Amino acid sequence: MTVFSVRPMHIEDLSQAVEIEREAFPTQWPPTPFKRELGNKMAHYLVAWQEGHRWDPPPRRGALPLLSRVGHLLCWSRHRPQHNHSDQPFIVGVVGFWLLYDEAHITTIAVRRSHRRLGLGEMLLHASIEMAVALRARVVTLEVRATNTDAQALYEKYGFHQSGVRRGYYTDNNEDALIMTTDSLESASFRDGFQLLKQELIKRMHAAPSMGNWPLS
Ligand SMILES: CC(C)(COP(=O)(O)OP(=O)(O)OC[C@H]1O[C@@H](n2cnc3c(N)ncnc32)[C@H](O)[C@@H]1OP(=O)(O)O)[C@@H](O)C(=O)NCCC(=O)NCCS
């Protein structure tokens, strides 16, 4: 049974967070400084992880000195490099936001390509909004590429609407950013819609045989 859960990001998750972000935003520069962010009181980062599954880090390139590498080639069978199983849980997605006064601003959200369309992006967004509510944020905002319609569909599902445009915001291709914002998190319409989405998400997770139970609070 495959169970996914959400929890705060830990320092041990950093390599996987970088890996996930690099895959999701290959042209993004600078990358999110996750290590620094973990010490930032305004920043809140969560990860979705797969229970009972360990992360296999990619083999480190250039990890061996040249002489040893030649030795490896000569004595391949005896010195075959070990596959590097880690004891770290397998992180499948990350989300982060900054709380600036009463506004939660989502700085990043990404799911491993291999794990998309399973409800994990939704699970992460949901958990971050719940956390923002608990921290007394009034609204949630974010920027999204004008062409990123997949992400926009996710945000629209959660009640975000376009509240502005930043022209040429993304420096890699000069693409515009749409600013998307929720209604007041305290409004009855937002709360009712959010509650409904939560119930649907729980049902969806429990119904998917590959997902097993999702221990959402
Ligand atoms: C955006 C992203 C986080 C969504 O994660 P995901 O786990 O695949 O999304 P989910 O399975 O939770 O989908 C939830 C909703 O999002 C929308 N959505 C997600 N992917 C979609 C796609 N490819 N096409 C259309 N709608 C999509 C749908 O509304 C979906 O609800 P539905 O299943 O009822 O149709 C993921 O595609 C990703 O990591 N993309 C690369 C990084 C990125 O662009 N991040 C956003 C930066 S602003």
PDBQT file of the ligand as one rigid body, heavy atoms in Angstrom, charges set to zero:
ROOT
HETATM    1  C1  LIG A 301       1.767  22.154 -10.997  1.00  0.00    +0.000 C 
HETATM    2  C2  LIG A 301       2.084  20.821 -10.310  1.00  0.00    +0.000 C 
HETATM    3  C3  LIG A 301       2.709  21.119  -8.940  1.00  0.00    +0.000 C 
HETATM    4  C4  LIG A 301       0.764  20.043 -10.125  1.00  0.00    +0.000 C 
HETATM    5  O1  LIG A 301       1.049  18.886  -9.384  1.00  0.00    +0.000 OA
HETATM    6  P1  LIG A 301       0.253  17.508  -9.604  1.00  0.00    +0.000 P 
HETATM    7  O2  LIG A 301       0.540  16.653  -8.443  1.00  0.00    +0.000 OA
HETATM    8  O3  LIG A 301       0.549  16.947 -10.946  1.00  0.00    +0.000 OA
HETATM    9  O4  LIG A 301      -1.255  18.035  -9.613  1.00  0.00    +0.000 OA
HETATM   10  P2  LIG A 301      -2.518  17.266  -9.023  1.00  0.00    +0.000 P 
HETATM   11  O5  LIG A 301      -2.539  15.860  -9.494  1.00  0.00    +0.000 OA
HETATM   12  O6  LIG A 301      -2.616  17.498  -7.574  1.00  0.00    +0.000 OA
HETATM   13  O7  LIG A 301      -3.689  18.059  -9.773  1.00  0.00    +0.000 OA
HETATM   14  C5  LIG A 301      -4.584  18.886  -9.059  1.00  0.00    +0.000 C 
HETATM   15  C6  LIG A 301      -5.300  19.791 -10.038  1.00  0.00    +0.000 C 
HETATM   16  O8  LIG A 301      -4.363  20.625 -10.730  1.00  0.00    +0.000 OA
HETATM   17  C7  LIG A 301      -4.773  20.783 -12.094  1.00  0.00    +0.000 C 
HETATM   18  N1  LIG A 301      -3.763  20.145 -12.948  1.00  0.00    +0.000 N 
HETATM   19  C8  LIG A 301      -2.597  19.608 -12.534  1.00  0.00    +0.000 A 
HETATM   20  N2  LIG A 301      -1.897  19.161 -13.603  1.00  0.00    +0.000 NA
HETATM   21  C9  LIG A 301      -2.630  19.432 -14.682  1.00  0.00    +0.000 A 
HETATM   22  C10 LIG A 301      -2.418  19.213 -16.082  1.00  0.00    +0.000 A 
HETATM   23  N3  LIG A 301      -1.313  18.622 -16.543  1.00  0.00    +0.000 N 
HETATM   24  N4  LIG A 301      -3.398  19.596 -16.933  1.00  0.00    +0.000 NA
HETATM   25  C11 LIG A 301      -4.516  20.206 -16.491  1.00  0.00    +0.000 A 
HETATM   26  N5  LIG A 301      -4.783  20.428 -15.164  1.00  0.00    +0.000 NA
HETATM   27  C12 LIG A 301      -3.830  20.059 -14.284  1.00  0.00    +0.000 A 
HETATM   28  C13 LIG A 301      -6.132  20.105 -12.213  1.00  0.00    +0.000 C 
HETATM   29  O9  LIG A 301      -7.114  21.070 -11.880  1.00  0.00    +0.000 OA
HETATM   30  C14 LIG A 301      -6.053  19.051 -11.125  1.00  0.00    +0.000 C 
HETATM   31  O10 LIG A 301      -7.305  18.694 -10.619  1.00  0.00    +0.000 OA
HETATM   32  P3  LIG A 301      -8.063  17.407 -11.245  1.00  0.00    +0.000 P 
HETATM   33  O11 LIG A 301      -7.180  16.236 -10.941  1.00  0.00    +0.000 OA
HETATM   34  O12 LIG A 301      -9.369  17.389 -10.499  1.00  0.00    +0.000 OA
HETATM   35  O13 LIG A 301      -8.199  17.654 -12.722  1.00  0.00    +0.000 OA
HETATM   36  C15 LIG A 301       3.026  19.956 -11.187  1.00  0.00    +0.000 C 
HETATM   37  O14 LIG A 301       2.496  19.881 -12.503  1.00  0.00    +0.000 OA
HETATM   38  C16 LIG A 301       4.454  20.460 -11.245  1.00  0.00    +0.000 C 
HETATM   39  O15 LIG A 301       5.282  20.160 -10.406  1.00  0.00    +0.000 OA
HETATM   40  N6  LIG A 301       4.775  21.235 -12.292  1.00  0.00    +0.000 N 
HETATM   41  C17 LIG A 301       6.117  21.776 -12.478  1.00  0.00    +0.000 C 
HETATM   42  C18 LIG A 301       6.404  22.872 -11.480  1.00  0.00    +0.000 C 
HETATM   43  C19 LIG A 301       5.432  24.031 -11.623  1.00  0.00    +0.000 C 
HETATM   44  O16 LIG A 301       5.078  24.436 -12.720  1.00  0.00    +0.000 OA
HETATM   45  N7  LIG A 301       5.033  24.594 -10.466  1.00  0.00    +0.000 N 
HETATM   46  C20 LIG A 301       4.162  25.742 -10.415  1.00  0.00    +0.000 C 
HETATM   47  C21 LIG A 301       4.982  26.982 -10.407  1.00  0.00    +0.000 C 
HETATM   48  S1  LIG A 301       3.977  28.436 -10.235  1.00  0.00    +0.000 SA
ENDROOT
TORSDOF 0
